[in-house]
Amino acid sequence: MKKKPLILVTNDDGIMAPGLRTLIEVMIEIGDVVVVAPDSPQSGMGHAVTISETLYCDEIKVDDGPQKEFKSSGTPADCVKLAVSEILDRKPDLCVSGINHGSNSSINVIYSGTMSAAVEAGVEGIPAIGFSLLDYSWDADFLPLKSYIKQIAENVLKNGLPDGVVLNVNFPKNKTFEGIKICRQARANWVEEFDKRINPQGKVYYWLTGKFVNMDKGEDTDEWALANNYISIVPVQFDLTAHHFIHKLNDWNL
């Protein structure tokens, strides 16, 4: 009998998040599932890791889903590190992260805890995918995503991914989709402002606010795909070297 693939499931919205529970349901149809996820929401943590505090990781039972499930006091990246180093007896065949409540398209990929978990898995040599839905509601409808998630995950298991590459998959908020688009990351950013306030004790504090600005008019971007009801898939590399600038930098008088 062919051995089932071992699949690590994690997220950044916390172990009780509906998006995670949906992702677990899909992965159980494909392989043997182990879950290691934060015990509380960790959105916007990026690739933070815990170095100045103790980490906890406790086995729990949420439902009848995965074979083993753990909640951790750490970040999404911590969860992947703990899974690989302390919990699993072999390297997973696949790591999936999400389903995030809210998109991680364009520049959001660098802030995302969801994608940072996937990237950490990629650093460990594990094929990895981050899944996100453009709906921030805790009660978001993840059912329309399930068949697509299964299809994408099975393709990664079958075809593999290049070293240093993970997939960033974003779904528009809808019941049906026009299809899947392979995209590049849109050139966009957040224009931030800080709402300055004073607390009752007279201490100044700030709330971060801002708006997302898409400067990219291309029709091959993840933002275009989502705006036109397509599922976007962006292959993401975590080698941040600007290779195209190396030869120019060598011409400097350094």
N, C-alpha and C positions, 0 to 999 in steps of 0.2 A: 504494500500500500504506500502511495506517495505521501511523504511527510507534508503536513500543512505548513504554510509560511507562518513565521512568528512575527506578529505585528505589535509594535509599541504605539499606544495612543496617549496623547497628552493635549493640553490646551493652555490658555491663559485666563479664561473666564472662571476657572474653578471647577472642582470635581463634580459639583451638582448642576452645572450649566446644561440646559436642554440641548445646546449644540453639541456638546461632548457626548451626551447620552445617545444622540442620534448617530454620531460618527461611530460609536461603539457598536451599535446595532448593525451598521453596514459592514464593519470589519469582521464581525463574528461570522458573517456569511462567507468570508474569504479565507480566514485562517484562525490560528490560536492567538488570542488577544490578551495582552497585559497592559493595564492602565497605570500610569504614574502622572498625577496631575496636582496642581496647587490646591491647597485647602481653602483658598480664598481668591477673589479676583486679582489678577496681576496684569491687567491691560496697560499698555504703554510702557512696560518695563524694558522693552528692547532686549538686548543680550546681557542684561545684568546677571551677575552670579553672586552668591552669598559668601563673603569671606570674613566678615567681622562678627557674625552671629552663628549660633549653633543651628544645625539643620535637623528637622525631624521628618520621618517618613514612616507612616503607620499603615498597615494593611487594614482595609475596611471592606464591608459588603454593602453596596448601595442597592443592587437589584440582582436578578438572576442572569445578568449578562456575561461579563468577562470572567475568565478563569481566575485571574488575580487582579486585584485593584488596590492601589496605594494612594494616599493623600500625603502631600509634602508641604512643609512650611516654606519651601523655597520658591524660586522663580521658575518660569517655564524651562529655561536653560538648565537650571539645577535639576529639574525633574528628569531630563534626558540623561544628564551625567550620572545621577543616582541609579537610574534604571540600568544603564550600561555597566556601571562599576560595581553595584551592590545587589541588584535584584535579579537580573536575568542571568541565566547560566550560559547563554550564547548571544552573539550579536543578532539583533532583529533583522529580518529580511526587508522590513519596511517600517518607517515611522510616519504616522499621520498626526497632524496637529489641527485642532479646531473642534467643531465648526465655529468659527469666531462670530460673535454677535456684533456685526459691523464689518465693513470692507477693510481690506489691507492692500488696496491698490496704490499705484504710483509711489510717492515718497513715504507713504505710511508703512511700507515694508521695513524701513529701518527703525521705526519706533515700536513695531508690533512684537508683543510677546509670543503670539501665535507663530509668526514666521521665525522668530529667534529660536524657538524650540526645534523647528524644522531645520534651520541652519546648523544648530548644534549637532543634530543627528547627522547632517551631511559632513560636518567636520570629523565625526566619528566613523565616516565611511559607510553610513547607512542611507539607502535611498529614502528620500523624505518629501512629503507634500504638506503644505499648509492650505487649509480650506477656510474660506470666509464668506459670509452672506451680508449683503448691503442692507441690513435691517438690524438696528440696535436694540430692538425690543427683546425682553427676556422671553416673551411669548411668541417669538418669530416662528413662522411655519417652515420647518426644515424638510418636510416630507418630499416636496418636488425635487430636492437635491439628491436624494439617495441613489437613484439609478446612475446618475452622472458620476457621483463620487465612487461608486463601485467600479464603473467602467474605467475611470482614470487610474484608480489604485491597481486594478488588475493589469492595466497596460504597463505601469511602472514595474510591477513584479515580473511581467513577461519580458519587457525590453530593457529594463535597467535605466540608470541615469549616468551621465559622465561624472567622473570624479570632480568634486567641487561645485556641483550643480544640484539645486533643489527646485521644486515647482511651487509657484505661488498661484493658487486657484481662487478666483473671486466670482461669486454668483450675484446677479442683479436680484432685486426684490420683486419676485413675480411667481406665478404658478406654473407658467410654461416659458420656454426659452427659444430663441431663434437658432441656437446651436452653440458650438464651441469655437472660440477664436484663439489662435496662438498669437500672442501679442508681445510687444515690448512695454517696458515701464514708461508711463507718461511723464513728461517733464512738468512737474507741478510742485507746489510747496504750500505750507501754511503761513499766512500773514497773521502774526500774533500780536495781541495786546494784553496788557496786564491790568485788571480791574483792581485798583489800589483802595484798600479800606482800612478802617481802624477798629480794633476790637474793644470791648467794654473796659479793658485794662489800659487802653491807650496805646497798644502796640500795633504797628503797621503790619498788614498782611496783604497778600495778593491772590487773586483768582486768575488763572490763565484762560484767556478767551482768544478768539480769532476766527478766520475763515479760510477755507481751502480754495486756492487759486490754481486753475489749470491753464498753463500757458501753451500747451501742446495742442495743435490743431490736426495732428496726424490721425488717420483712420486705421492705424495699425497698433494703437495703444490700448492698454487695459481700461483706461477711462472711457475711450470711445466705445469699446465693446460693452461695458456696463450700461452706458447711456443708451445704447441701441439694443438692449435686452439680450446680449450674448454673454455666455460664460467665458471669462478670460483666463488664459493660462500663460503665465510668464515664467520662463526658465531663469532662475536667479543664481548668480555666482557670488561666492563670498570671498574670492580673491579681489581685494579692493585696489590692487595696483592699476594705475593709469598707464597701461602698457604703451599706448600711442604717444605718450609724452616723454618716455624714457630717453629716446634718441635726442630730443630737443634739450632735455635737461643736461645731457652729456656735453652739449655745446656751451653751457654756461661756464664762466670763469670761476670755478669752485676749487 
